[in-house]
Amino acid sequence: MSQPMSSLASSPAPSISLQARNISKSFSTGPIHNTVLHDLTLDIRAGELTLISGPSGCGKSTLLAILSGLQRADSGEVVALGEDLGKLNQRALERFRLLHTGFVFQGFNLFPALNALEQVELPLSYLGLTPGEARRRAQASLEEVGLGPRMGLRPSELSGGEKQRVAIARALAKDPGLLFADEPTSALDAANGQIIIDILHRIARGHGTTVLCVSHDPRLVGHADRVLAMEDGRILSDRVPTPASAPT
């Protein structure tokens, strides 16, 4: 039986946690001036996995860097979790990233001498947590990504997919409002890529986190809540995958 209209009307809409307004970015090399982003405007919702797809060189990684505060736009405005990033000085911006954002990259960025648990604990020390709380959070995050039994292993003892799960656990342990993933599956085979995108989707759903992923990997398209297709620094389409292809 269908829900009453009053019940449907009272269902809260997903909140907008990340906004970009008229973002432009260019780079110059000698006399060559290259515009990478052309006046982009978009809203990203909390509790969803949003994928920005497109070919290499289309500007998606630059857009991710600007939305996450790693780079500044030439013009336009980025508002993240209600904070106008353009109004923050460098120190305040670094503090914002520390407290509110997590990052996952293609290359894992793990320390060879540290085991998985130590990898995840390390950034938590900068949050002012006690060693006991940092360890508890690190263990819980590794358990959540399915690496509980392997948290004592170093990167050389882990597969590529397991290394990426350590990187995700490291970001997740900070309990970030925003999680950014740059080509998180491009170095992985199909099976491990599927595991990674499923984990990112569960983080969005289970934690209410805004998960923004950029990739040219076509395998990810059917597993996102929303897909923004980019080409030549512009967003060409904004769509929701069909229910048949969305993750369960």
FIDOMAR-826857 format. One record per residue (C-alpha): residue number from 1; residue in one letter; x, z, y. Coordinates in Angstrom, 2 decimals, always signed. Layout:
# residues N
<nr NUM, rest a, east X, up Z, north Y>
...
This chain:
# residues 248
<nr 1, rest m, east +0.00, up +0.00, north +0.00>
<nr 2, rest s, east +1.34, up -0.85, north +3.44>
<nr 3, rest q, east +2.25, up +1.84, north +5.95>
<nr 4, rest p, east -0.13, up +2.59, north +8.83>
<nr 5, rest m, east +0.82, up +0.91, north +12.06>
<nr 6, rest s, east +1.31, up +4.30, north +13.72>
<nr 7, rest s, east +3.90, up +5.22, north +11.08>
<nr 8, rest l, east +5.74, up +1.96, north +11.54>
<nr 9, rest a, east +5.73, up +2.34, north +15.30>
<nr 10, rest s, east +7.25, up +5.83, north +15.06>
<nr 11, rest s, east +10.22, up +4.71, north +12.94>
<nr 12, rest p, east +13.30, up +5.02, north +15.14>
<nr 13, rest a, east +15.22, up +1.83, north +15.84>
<nr 14, rest p, east +18.96, up +1.84, north +15.06>
<nr 15, rest s, east +20.91, up +3.09, north +18.05>
<nr 16, rest i, east +23.31, up +0.83, north +19.92>
<nr 17, rest s, east +26.74, up +2.44, north +19.64>
<nr 18, rest l, east +28.99, up -0.38, north +20.84>
<nr 19, rest q, east +28.25, up -2.77, north +23.69>
<nr 20, rest a, east +30.22, up -5.64, north +25.17>
<nr 21, rest r, east +29.17, up -7.37, north +28.37>
<nr 22, rest n, east +30.72, up -10.66, north +29.59>
<nr 23, rest i, east +34.06, up -10.12, north +27.83>
<nr 24, rest s, east +36.76, up -12.69, north +28.55>
<nr 25, rest k, east +40.40, up -12.70, north +27.48>
<nr 26, rest s, east +43.25, up -15.16, north +28.02>
<nr 27, rest f, east +46.93, up -15.29, north +27.11>
<nr 28, rest s, east +49.68, up -17.22, north +28.86>
<nr 29, rest t, east +52.90, up -18.53, north +27.36>
<nr 30, rest g, east +54.98, up -20.12, north +30.11>
<nr 31, rest p, east +52.83, up -22.82, north +31.73>
<nr 32, rest i, east +50.27, up -22.78, north +28.87>
<nr 33, rest h, east +47.11, up -20.76, north +29.56>
<nr 34, rest n, east +44.88, up -20.15, north +26.53>
<nr 35, rest t, east +41.42, up -18.60, north +26.85>
<nr 36, rest v, east +40.70, up -16.74, north +23.62>
<nr 37, rest l, east +37.31, up -15.17, north +24.44>
<nr 38, rest h, east +34.69, up -16.80, north +26.63>
<nr 39, rest d, east +32.23, up -14.44, north +28.37>
<nr 40, rest l, east +31.01, up -12.67, north +25.19>
<nr 41, rest t, east +28.08, up -10.27, north +25.20>
<nr 42, rest l, east +26.89, up -8.35, north +22.14>
<nr 43, rest d, east +25.43, up -5.06, north +20.89>
<nr 44, rest i, east +26.50, up -3.37, north +17.64>
<nr 45, rest r, east +24.23, up -0.87, north +15.92>
<nr 46, rest a, east +25.15, up +2.43, north +14.28>
<nr 47, rest g, east +24.62, up +2.81, north +10.54>
<nr 48, rest e, east +25.21, up -0.89, north +9.87>
<nr 49, rest l, east +28.05, up -3.03, north +8.58>
<nr 50, rest t, east +28.47, up -5.86, north +11.07>
<nr 51, rest l, east +30.71, up -8.75, north +10.08>
<nr 52, rest i, east +32.36, up -11.07, north +12.57>
<nr 53, rest s, east +33.26, up -14.20, north +10.63>
<nr 54, rest g, east +35.06, up -17.36, north +11.57>
<nr 55, rest p, east +38.22, up -19.39, north +10.98>
<nr 56, rest s, east +41.70, up -18.12, north +11.76>
<nr 57, rest g, east +42.44, up -18.35, north +15.48>
<nr 58, rest c, east +38.81, up -18.21, north +16.62>
<nr 59, rest g, east +39.35, up -14.96, north +18.56>
<nr 60, rest k, east +37.71, up -12.47, north +16.20>
<nr 61, rest s, east +40.74, up -10.17, north +15.87>
<nr 62, rest t, east +41.22, up -10.19, north +19.65>
<nr 63, rest l, east +37.56, up -9.24, north +20.05>
<nr 64, rest l, east +38.00, up -6.39, north +17.56>
<nr 65, rest a, east +41.07, up -5.14, north +19.44>
<nr 66, rest i, east +39.15, up -5.11, north +22.73>
<nr 67, rest l, east +36.06, up -3.43, north +21.27>
<nr 68, rest s, east +38.24, up -0.74, north +19.70>
<nr 69, rest g, east +40.26, up -0.08, north +22.86>
<nr 70, rest l, east +43.55, up -1.43, north +21.46>
<nr 71, rest q, east +43.55, up -4.15, north +24.13>
<nr 72, rest r, east +41.90, up -4.49, north +27.50>
<nr 73, rest a, east +39.75, up -7.45, north +28.44>
<nr 74, rest d, east +40.57, up -9.56, north +31.48>
<nr 75, rest s, east +36.98, up -9.15, north +32.62>
<nr 76, rest g, east +33.77, up -7.61, north +31.36>
<nr 77, rest e, east +32.78, up -4.19, north +30.09>
<nr 78, rest v, east +33.00, up -2.35, north +26.76>
<nr 79, rest v, east +30.89, up +0.77, north +26.24>
<nr 80, rest a, east +31.66, up +2.66, north +23.01>
<nr 81, rest l, east +29.60, up +5.72, north +22.03>
<nr 82, rest g, east +28.45, up +5.90, north +25.65>
<nr 83, rest e, east +32.00, up +5.78, north +27.07>
<nr 84, rest d, east +33.05, up +2.93, north +29.38>
<nr 85, rest l, east +36.48, up +2.13, north +27.94>
<nr 86, rest g, east +37.50, up +0.20, north +31.05>
<nr 87, rest k, east +37.31, up +3.38, north +33.14>
<nr 88, rest l, east +39.65, up +5.37, north +30.89>
<nr 89, rest n, east +43.37, up +5.60, north +31.66>
<nr 90, rest q, east +45.82, up +4.99, north +28.80>
<nr 91, rest r, east +46.04, up +8.63, north +27.77>
<nr 92, rest a, east +42.26, up +9.09, north +27.75>
<nr 93, rest l, east +41.87, up +5.85, north +25.79>
<nr 94, rest e, east +44.35, up +7.04, north +23.16>
<nr 95, rest r, east +42.45, up +10.34, north +22.95>
<nr 96, rest f, east +39.17, up +8.48, north +22.50>
<nr 97, rest r, east +40.62, up +6.40, north +19.64>
<nr 98, rest l, east +42.06, up +9.51, north +17.98>
<nr 99, rest l, east +38.76, up +11.40, north +18.05>
<nr 100, rest h, east +36.20, up +8.65, north +17.50>
<nr 101, rest t, east +37.67, up +5.61, north +15.76>
<nr 102, rest g, east +39.11, up +4.68, north +12.40>
<nr 103, rest f, east +41.05, up +1.52, north +11.53>
<nr 104, rest v, east +41.57, up -0.43, north +8.31>
<nr 105, rest f, east +43.98, up -3.37, north +8.30>
<nr 106, rest q, east +44.92, up -6.18, north +5.94>
<nr 107, rest g, east +48.40, up -4.75, north +5.30>
<nr 108, rest f, east +47.26, up -1.20, north +4.33>
<nr 109, rest n, east +49.88, up +0.45, north +6.63>
<nr 110, rest l, east +50.83, up +3.16, north +4.12>
<nr 111, rest f, east +54.04, up +5.20, north +4.07>
<nr 112, rest p, east +56.07, up +4.50, north +0.90>
<nr 113, rest a, east +57.28, up +8.11, north +0.48>
<nr 114, rest l, east +53.85, up +9.77, north +0.76>
<nr 115, rest n, east +51.27, up +10.10, north -1.99>
<nr 116, rest a, east +47.64, up +9.17, north -1.39>
<nr 117, rest l, east +46.61, up +12.70, north -0.43>
<nr 118, rest e, east +49.46, up +13.03, north +2.06>
<nr 119, rest q, east +48.63, up +9.61, north +3.56>
<nr 120, rest v, east +45.12, up +10.80, north +4.36>
<nr 121, rest e, east +46.17, up +14.27, north +5.54>
<nr 122, rest l, east +48.79, up +13.04, north +8.01>
<nr 123, rest p, east +46.56, up +11.80, north +10.89>
<nr 124, rest l, east +44.31, up +14.84, north +10.54>
<nr 125, rest s, east +47.14, up +17.06, north +11.79>
<nr 126, rest y, east +46.77, up +15.40, north +15.22>
<nr 127, rest l, east +43.13, up +16.53, north +15.38>
<nr 128, rest g, east +44.17, up +20.18, north +15.40>
<nr 129, rest l, east +42.75, up +20.96, north +11.96>
<nr 130, rest t, east +44.19, up +23.76, north +9.88>
<nr 131, rest p, east +46.22, up +22.61, north +6.86>
<nr 132, rest g, east +43.48, up +23.87, north +4.56>
<nr 133, rest e, east +40.72, up +21.96, north +6.37>
<nr 134, rest a, east +42.87, up +18.83, north +6.54>
<nr 135, rest r, east +43.44, up +19.00, north +2.78>
<nr 136, rest r, east +39.75, up +19.58, north +2.09>
<nr 137, rest r, east +38.75, up +16.58, north +4.19>
<nr 138, rest a, east +41.44, up +14.38, north +2.65>
<nr 139, rest q, east +40.42, up +15.27, north -0.88>
<nr 140, rest a, east +36.73, up +14.68, north -0.13>
<nr 141, rest s, east +37.46, up +11.26, north +1.40>
<nr 142, rest l, east +39.59, up +10.16, north -1.54>
<nr 143, rest e, east +36.88, up +11.31, north -3.93>
<nr 144, rest e, east +34.33, up +9.30, north -1.96>
<nr 145, rest v, east +36.31, up +6.08, north -2.38>
<nr 146, rest g, east +36.84, up +6.74, north -6.08>
<nr 147, rest l, east +40.49, up +7.82, north -5.98>
<nr 148, rest g, east +40.16, up +11.50, north -6.85>
<nr 149, rest p, east +42.21, up +11.21, north -10.07>
<nr 150, rest r, east +44.94, up +9.16, north -8.33>
<nr 151, rest m, east +45.48, up +11.11, north -5.11>
<nr 152, rest g, east +48.92, up +12.28, north -6.26>
<nr 153, rest l, east +50.30, up +8.73, north -6.58>
<nr 154, rest r, east +52.49, up +6.87, north -4.09>
<nr 155, rest p, east +51.76, up +3.31, north -2.88>
<nr 156, rest s, east +54.20, up +1.79, north -5.39>
<nr 157, rest e, east +52.06, up +3.25, north -8.18>
<nr 158, rest l, east +48.75, up +1.90, north -6.82>
<nr 159, rest s, east +47.15, up -1.54, north -7.00>
<nr 160, rest g, east +46.34, up -3.52, north -3.86>
<nr 161, rest g, east +42.70, up -2.51, north -4.04>
<nr 162, rest e, east +43.63, up +1.16, north -4.47>
<nr 163, rest k, east +45.98, up +0.98, north -1.48>
<nr 164, rest q, east +43.15, up -0.35, north +0.65>
<nr 165, rest r, east +40.89, up +2.43, north -0.56>
<nr 166, rest v, east +43.53, up +4.96, north +0.52>
<nr 167, rest a, east +43.54, up +3.31, north +3.95>
<nr 168, rest i, east +39.74, up +3.57, north +4.10>
<nr 169, rest a, east +39.86, up +7.23, north +3.04>
<nr 170, rest r, east +42.43, up +7.89, north +5.78>
<nr 171, rest a, east +40.05, up +6.46, north +8.38>
<nr 172, rest l, east +36.98, up +8.14, north +6.86>
<nr 173, rest a, east +38.55, up +11.62, north +6.81>
<nr 174, rest k, east +38.50, up +11.67, north +10.62>
<nr 175, rest d, east +34.69, up +11.34, north +10.49>
<nr 176, rest p, east +34.79, up +8.54, north +13.09>
<nr 177, rest g, east +31.76, up +7.23, north +14.92>
<nr 178, rest l, east +33.36, up +3.78, north +14.88>
<nr 179, rest l, east +35.22, up +2.18, north +11.97>
<nr 180, rest f, east +37.04, up -1.10, north +12.56>
<nr 181, rest a, east +38.30, up -3.26, north +9.68>
<nr 182, rest d, east +40.53, up -6.29, north +10.30>
<nr 183, rest e, east +40.65, up -8.69, north +7.33>
<nr 184, rest p, east +40.32, up -5.79, north +4.82>
<nr 185, rest t, east +39.86, up -8.02, north +1.74>
<nr 186, rest s, east +42.06, up -11.04, north +2.44>
<nr 187, rest a, east +44.97, up -9.70, north +0.34>
<nr 188, rest l, east +42.73, up -8.75, north -2.58>
<nr 189, rest d, east +41.19, up -10.52, north -5.56>
<nr 190, rest a, east +37.43, up -10.98, north -5.86>
<nr 191, rest a, east +36.76, up -7.78, north -7.82>
<nr 192, rest n, east +38.74, up -5.53, north -5.48>
<nr 193, rest g, east +37.35, up -7.29, north -2.42>
<nr 194, rest q, east +33.84, up -6.53, north -3.70>
<nr 195, rest i, east +34.72, up -2.84, north -4.14>
<nr 196, rest i, east +36.08, up -2.61, north -0.58>
<nr 197, rest i, east +33.08, up -4.19, north +1.09>
<nr 198, rest d, east +30.70, up -2.02, north -0.94>
<nr 199, rest i, east +32.59, up +1.10, north +0.17>
<nr 200, rest l, east +32.45, up +0.04, north +3.82>
<nr 201, rest h, east +28.72, up -0.57, north +3.50>
<nr 202, rest r, east +28.15, up +2.87, north +1.95>
<nr 203, rest i, east +30.11, up +4.49, north +4.78>
<nr 204, rest a, east +27.84, up +2.82, north +7.33>
<nr 205, rest r, east +24.70, up +3.85, north +5.49>
<nr 206, rest g, east +25.75, up +7.30, north +4.31>
<nr 207, rest h, east +27.55, up +8.53, north +7.42>
<nr 208, rest g, east +25.66, up +6.62, north +10.12>
<nr 209, rest t, east +28.99, up +5.10, north +11.13>
<nr 210, rest t, east +29.27, up +1.88, north +13.11>
<nr 211, rest v, east +31.36, up -0.34, north +10.84>
<nr 212, rest l, east +32.66, up -3.54, north +12.42>
<nr 213, rest c, east +34.62, up -5.88, north +10.17>
<nr 214, rest v, east +36.29, up -9.17, north +11.06>
<nr 215, rest s, east +37.15, up -11.63, north +8.33>
<nr 216, rest h, east +37.28, up -15.30, north +7.45>
<nr 217, rest d, east +36.61, up -14.36, north +3.80>
<nr 218, rest p, east +33.28, up -16.03, north +2.86>
<nr 219, rest r, east +32.73, up -13.49, north +0.07>
<nr 220, rest l, east +31.86, up -10.83, north +2.64>
<nr 221, rest v, east +29.04, up -12.70, north +4.35>
<nr 222, rest g, east +26.32, up -11.82, north +1.85>
<nr 223, rest h, east +27.20, up -8.13, north +1.84>
<nr 224, rest a, east +26.91, up -7.34, north +5.54>
<nr 225, rest d, east +23.82, up -6.09, north +7.37>
<nr 226, rest r, east +24.53, up -8.55, north +10.15>
<nr 227, rest v, east +26.82, up -11.55, north +10.52>
<nr 228, rest l, east +28.16, up -12.88, north +13.82>
<nr 229, rest a, east +29.80, up -16.30, north +13.41>
<nr 230, rest m, east +32.57, up -17.09, north +15.88>
<nr 231, rest e, east +34.35, up -20.30, north +16.77>
<nr 232, rest d, east +36.70, up -21.09, north +19.66>
<nr 233, rest g, east +36.15, up -17.72, north +21.32>
<nr 234, rest r, east +32.36, up -17.89, north +21.31>
<nr 235, rest i, east +29.61, up -16.42, north +19.12>
<nr 236, rest l, east +27.74, up -19.34, north +17.60>
<nr 237, rest s, east +25.16, up -17.43, north +15.57>
<nr 238, rest d, east +23.84, up -13.94, north +14.93>
<nr 239, rest r, east +21.95, up -13.49, north +11.68>
<nr 240, rest v, east +20.86, up -11.01, north +9.02>
<nr 241, rest p, east +21.68, up -12.06, north +5.43>
<nr 242, rest t, east +18.70, up -12.62, north +3.16>
<nr 243, rest p, east +17.58, up -9.62, north +1.06>
<nr 244, rest a, east +18.63, up -11.42, north -2.11>
<nr 245, rest s, east +22.28, up -11.49, north -1.00>
<nr 246, rest a, east +22.44, up -8.09, north +0.66>
<nr 247, rest p, east +24.01, up -5.15, north -1.22>
<nr 248, rest t, east +21.75, up -2.78, north -3.11>
